[in-house]
């Protein structure tokens, strides 16, 4: 019995034995801070501070998520690092009573010459996540030129880096999860399966982005189902293929079977959280808080409760 068959067997047993009240889901939903970062530039001069590390975009995200009743926040590792020069993240989280759950940490997985430095950088961010009582390190693969990328030649290096990084993060008391992503060294269904079936699952878990899966040509429901026991975190994103938000869209307006994903995640105890996310490059027709409100309303219709 391979890992995929084993996962499907566990899933069938779990779904068969789980008793869930009709119309009610026992899920705590968070939100990532990405939607609040104005990526992609625009008319006029370039900002003096990279939006990715500009503290002015952190407080609105924390404030809005807390006000809407989301259960936690995910920020980028370099955002948390940049906040250290401004008194740190702790006072802000305490003010709005919103816990930090996770940090997205980009890592070079496919170039062995960069392995040591990449792991060291990620562990630095992991120390800050632990400082602020976070639980999960979301490992984001490095970008590659997809039209010339040779996954087979890179696979062993990817797996080796994930295993080394995963063990180091686990030794810190945090949970590392691989986050497959379009445009990177782990994008397609085949790449995702090949890596997740080869890594040491004791030290590296799975944190899929279901919108990225849809955009990359995969069936998100199938992928989540096949690796459900390893799913310890998730980006809950919808995809429609339109001109806005890099083709993504507010929850419930796209192609992703969100109810099926929620059903599989319902009642599961995970290290992290199901995190709503929507990318923020222009054109961004409405403010971040409005898309978060759309997501909340949609999720409430699916039976998800929020903090009061």
N, C-alpha and C positions, 0 to 999 in steps of 0.2 A: 504494500500500500504506500503510494508516494504521498508527499505532503499535501498536494492538492486534493486527492481522494480523501485523505484523513480529515482535511478541513471541511469538505462537503459533508462527511459523515457526522462530524461534530455539529455542523450547522443544522442538519436535519433533526438531530436529537434535541438541540436547543429550541428550535422553532416548534417542535412537536410537544415539548413539555412546558413551554412558557404560557402562563395564563395572564393575559393582558385585558384590562377592562376595555370594552368597545369604545373607540373614539378618544382614548386617553393613552398618551405615551409617557413613559418614565424616562425622559431624556433631559439632561441639562445641556443647553445650547449656549455656546460662546460666540465670539465674533473676532476676526483678525482686524488689525489696525490698517491693513493695506488700503482700504477704500478711502481713508482719510488723508492719504499721501498723494499730492498732485504730481503724479509722474508724467513724463513725456514732454515737459516743457510747454512752450506756447509762445505767443507774440511777446516782443520786448526782450530785454537783456536777461541773461541767465541769472538765476538767484545766487546770492553770495554764499548761501549755505545749501548743500545738497539736501533736497527734501527728504531723502531717506534717513538723514540723521538730524534733521531740524526739529528741536524740541517743541516748536509751536504746533506741530501736528499730533503730538502725543496726548496732550490734555484734552482736546476736543473728542478724540476717539474714546478715551477713558470715560469722560463725562457722559457722552451720548450713549455708550453701551450700558453704563450703569443706570442711566435714566430710563432706558427701554427695558431693563430687567434681564439683560443677558447675564449669564453665570460666570463669565470669565473672558479674558482677553489674551490674544497672541500678538506679540510684537516681533520685529526683526531684531536679531542679535545686536546689530550695529546701532539700532535705535536705543536699546537699553544701555549700551556702552556710552553713547553720546550723552544720555541723560545723567551719567555720573558727574559730568562737569557742571551740572545744574542742580546739584543736590540729590541726585538719584531719583529712582522711580517710586521708592517706598511711600513717601508722604502723599504723592498723588493717588496711589492705589488705596491708601488708608482713608484719604479724604472722601473718595467716592465709593469706598467699600466694594471694590472690584478686584478679585484675585488675578494675578498673573498665572496663566496656565502653561504657556509654552513660548518658545522663541523659534523663529525661522532662521536657520543658519546655513548660508550657502557654503558649500565645501567642494573642493576640486577632487573628484573621485577617480577621474580617468587618467590623470597624468602623475605617474609615480614620483617624478622629481619634485612635485609640489605636495606630496602626501604629508610629510612631517610638518611643514608650515601650516598646511590647511587644517590638520588635526589640532595643532597648537592653538590656532585662532579660534576654532570652534569650542575648544575646552575653556578658553578665556571667557567666551560668551556664556558657556554652561555654568561657570562659577557665579556669574551675575544672576542667571536664572535661579540658581539655588539660593542665592542671597535673598532674593525676593519671593522665595517659597514656590517657585514654579516647579513643574513636574516633567516636562517633555522638551526634548531637543528635536526639532523638525529639520532633518538633513536634506537640504536642497541641492541637487546635482548641478555641476557646472555646465554652462552653455557650450555647445559645439556647433560646428558648421554641418548641419544635418545632411546637406547634399553630398558631402564627401566623408562623412563620419563612418568609421568601421567599428561597429559594436563588438563583433566577435573578437577583434584584436584588443579591445579595451575591457572586456568583461572581467577577466581575472584581476586586473588592477582595481576595477570598481569594487568587486567583492572583497578584495584584500583590504582596501581602505575602509569600507563599511564595517568590516569585522574589527579592525583595529580601533577605529573611532567609536564604534558601539561599545566595545569592552571598556574603554576609558570613560565613556559617559555613564555606563552602568555602574562602574566602580565609584562614581560620584553620588550614586543614589538617584539618578535621573533615568528616564527612559528615552532612548533614541529611536526615531522612526524615519524610514525612508519615504520621501515625498517625491513621487515621479512627476515630471514636469515637461511640457512641450518645449522644444528648442534645446534640450539638454542631452546629456549622455544616457539618460534613462527616460524615454518618452513613450515608445510604442507598447502595445500589448505584449508583444514577443519579448521586448527588452525587460519590461516590468516582471513578467513571469520568470524569465531566465535568471534575473538577479534575485528575486525573492525566493526562488527555489534553491539558490546556491548559497545565500548568506547563512551565517550561523544565527538561527532565529532565537537563540538564547540571549544574544547581545544586540540584535538589530530587529526591530519590529517594523510595522507598516503603517504609514500615515497617508493614505491616498487622498488626492484631490480629485473629486469625482467629475468636476467640470473640465479639468485638464485631461482626464481620461476620455471624456466624450469628445473634446476637441481633437485629441490625438488619434481618434478612430477606434477607441475601445468601447466595449459595453460596460459602463461603470458597475451596474448591478452584478454582472457576471464576475468581474474582478473582485469586488468586495466579498461576494459570496464565496469565491474560491479561497480567499485568504483571511476570512473573517476572524479566526482565532488569533491572527497576528495583528489585526487592526487595533491599534491602541490610541489612535488619534485620527482626525479627519478634517479636511476642508470641504465644506458643503457649498458647492458652487453650481450654478446652472449655466447652460450654454445654448445659444440660439444661432450663432454664426452671423450676426448682424454687424453693422459698422461701429457700434459703440462698445466700450469696455473690452476691446480686443475680441469681440464676439461673444463675451459672457453677458449675463443679464441678471436682474434681480430674481430671486427664487420664485419658481412657479411660472416663469415666463418663457422657459426654454424647453429643451429636448430631454433633459435628464429626468429619469424616473425617481424623483425625490421621495415619494411615499414608500417605494420599495426599499430605498436606502435606509430611511428612518425605521422601517419595520425591522430590518436586520440589526440595526444598532440599538433598538429599543431594549432597555433593561440590562444591557451589557455593562460590566464594571471594567473601565479602561483607565490607563494611567493618565490619559489626556481628556480631550473633550471633542465633541462635534462642533466645529467652528464655521460659522457662516463667513463667506468671503466673496468679494466682488472686486475685480481689478479696477484701477483708477486712471488709466491714461485717457487723454482727450480723444474723442468727445465724451465728456461726462455731463450729461444733460441735467442732472439734479444733484443736490448735495448728498454727501455720504449718509447723513442721518435719515434722509428720505428713503434711500434704498434699504437701510437697516429697518425702517418702519415697515416697508413692503415685505421684507423677509419675515419679520416678526408676525405680521398679520397672516401671511401664508402658513407659517408654522403653527400658529394657533388654530387655524382651520384643520390642520392635520392632527391636532390633539396634543401639541406641545405646550407646556405651561412655562411661564416666565416668572422671575422674581417680582414681588410687589414693591 
